[in-house]
């Protein structure tokens, strides 16, 4: 048994398999597969894994080999057509030779990759992303945000060394209007597969401090046209579409517009254009403000002028109507004065006529009265005279009788009386106080009256004492009652 | 955010004053007040154009604080 036992060396087996495989798969085949782990060896050869997935699960997996010479050729034509580098995760159409290697086993030797197919696949991804965002209602979400009046505080997603960023800065920072911006850089990978996560990561950071910013700007430039398909990625596009701040893109390329750019609030072709957009927003704020000052000045002047004209018109009207009113009043006053004068004169004449007539009739009356009284007087005089004469005649007879009596009696009576009178004179002479004084008596007077019980003297009185030759004035020192010795 | 509201409102109020004055809705008596207010609004807007109060360090501190 053991002698009959045919034993092969591993090398023989491997050689046999290699031969069989080579005979069986004797031509090139086109194979659809997803490429993963496109690792480069230091010699430049690549050994990617080619897989097929069904419902997200790997159902077939084979090792691929791309020799350096092939890889350079394939990669070059791929980039030219697809504008993307060969990278993991792409669904590709490989032209392969199926081979068995004694050391490495079964493998697919990639001799070519169809770039057109890849292009289609990428396009399909873009379409898929668009469709999905549309379906989910995110496509215009960012564009529906309110854009700030002044996009002044900008979170920049870019690469510090990027030419695009320096182009952008040179426009906005050196603006001649002295507009002030605030930029903060959130550095991220902007090309290829890594960009998808890198950008999203920075968006998440910005979202945490979003109250410090007015907008986000993704700025790329100088990186060529390669590696843009990341911007069609669903996750990244959705992150931008649903970002709470407006996202502006300036990722500078000339290929088809990416989904990211489509969903962004505003897409500028280049970073420079993005800078211009920001400055324009500032102008749209600054110009009306500037203009407002100018318009306020000119309108205020107009309003004041209008008011001045209106005022001076009113003044003129007021002045004219005042003058008219004054003239009218003066006229009225003049007419009134004239009328008053006429009336007064008329009344005066009227009254003075009446007065004159009254005067005349008064004089006439007085005259009449006087005459009447004169007549009465004359009659009375006549009567008086007549009566007097009668009286006188009667009295005359009696007078004659009396006359005769008087002639007889009067001389006797007169003689008797003259004797009485002489006797009386003699007595009176003896009674004269001067005669008494002459004999050495004196007489005291108080207040010009003789001193008596009715006119008594008391101490302090001034009395006058008369002698025959002197008038003495003296003050009474004391009085005492006189002792009477009869 | 309050600052942004302030300048936005200032801008809108300014536009409104200009419109009112241009439409002749303002009397001579009001004019002086309105012009004074407008001058203040213009000042706020112009200041906003040429200055910002944001501070990178402050934002970084907030980011680190997460």
HADDOCK unambig.tbl for C-alpha pairs under 7 A between the chains (distance, minus, plus):
assign (segid A and resid 149 and name CA) (segid B and resid 8 and name CA) 6.71 0.50 0.50
assign (segid A and resid 178 and name CA) (segid B and resid 50 and name CA) 6.08 0.50 0.50
assign (segid A and resid 179 and name CA) (segid B and resid 49 and name CA) 5.40 0.50 0.50
assign (segid A and resid 179 and name CA) (segid B and resid 50 and name CA) 4.88 0.50 0.50
assign (segid A and resid 180 and name CA) (segid B and resid 49 and name CA) 6.06 0.50 0.50
assign (segid A and resid 180 and name CA) (segid B and resid 50 and name CA) 4.60 0.50 0.50
assign (segid A and resid 180 and name CA) (segid B and resid 51 and name CA) 5.31 0.50 0.50
assign (segid A and resid 180 and name CA) (segid B and resid 52 and name CA) 6.70 0.50 0.50
assign (segid A and resid 181 and name CA) (segid B and resid 52 and name CA) 6.93 0.50 0.50
assign (segid A and resid 182 and name CA) (segid B and resid 52 and name CA) 6.69 0.50 0.50
assign (segid A and resid 182 and name CA) (segid B and resid 54 and name CA) 6.83 0.50 0.50
assign (segid A and resid 184 and name CA) (segid B and resid 56 and name CA) 6.83 0.50 0.50
assign (segid A and resid 209 and name CA) (segid B and resid 59 and name CA) 6.74 0.50 0.50
assign (segid A and resid 211 and name CA) (segid B and resid 1 and name CA) 6.54 0.50 0.50
assign (segid A and resid 289 and name CA) (segid B and resid 42 and name CA) 6.10 0.50 0.50
assign (segid A and resid 292 and name CA) (segid B and resid 18 and name CA) 6.19 0.50 0.50
assign (segid A and resid 296 and name CA) (segid B and resid 18 and name CA) 6.28 0.50 0.50
assign (segid A and resid 299 and name CA) (segid B and resid 21 and name CA) 6.65 0.50 0.50
assign (segid A and resid 299 and name CA) (segid B and resid 22 and name CA) 6.37 0.50 0.50
assign (segid A and resid 303 and name CA) (segid B and resid 28 and name CA) 6.91 0.50 0.50
assign (segid A and resid 304 and name CA) (segid B and resid 28 and name CA) 6.82 0.50 0.50
